[in-house]
C-alpha cells in the first residue's frame, strides 16, 4: 500500500475545555475516539498516511516539528485522526 506524506490538518490549535464539568459529563456518555492521542494532534506537523487500493486511509503516523513520531494510529484504544 502506498504511503502519502501530507501537511494537511497540521494547523490545529490546542483547545481548552469551554466548561470542564460539561466536558467531563459528555466524555462519560460519549467516549473519545482517540483518548491517548487527542492532546498530541495540535503538535503534528507532518502526517504519513497509508492508503489502500480504494483510496481509504488505513494507518497513520503524525510527526512533530523535530521529526519525532508522536501519533501512531490506529491501535487498541485509538481510532486515528
NORRA-V556688 format. One record per residue. RES is the residue in one letter. D_FIRST is the distance of its C-alpha to the first C-alpha in Angstrom with 2 decimals. Layout:
RES	D_FIRST
RES	D_FIRST
This chain:
X	0.00
X	3.80
X	6.62
X	9.80
X	13.19
X	15.97
X	19.56
X	19.84
X	21.68
X	23.01
X	26.59
X	27.32
X	30.77
X	31.82
X	33.82
X	36.86
X	37.97
X	40.48
X	42.42
X	41.54
X	43.40
X	41.79
X	38.31
X	38.99
X	40.25
X	37.23
X	34.89
X	37.02
X	36.49
X	32.88
X	30.76
X	28.31
X	24.63
X	23.93
X	27.21
X	26.14
X	24.09
X	26.01
X	28.46
X	25.83
X	24.10
X	26.94
X	26.24
X	22.59
X	22.51
X	18.84
X	15.64
X	12.17
X	9.95
X	6.38
X	5.97
X	5.50
X	6.98
X	10.22
X	9.71
X	10.49
X	9.95
X	9.19
X	10.29
X	12.28
X	14.64
X	17.76
X	19.86
X	23.60
X	25.81
X	26.23
X	22.51
X	22.60
X	19.79
X	21.82
X	19.61
X	16.89
X	15.95
X	15.99
X	18.44
X	21.55
X	23.55
X	21.34
X	19.10
X	17.74
X	18.65
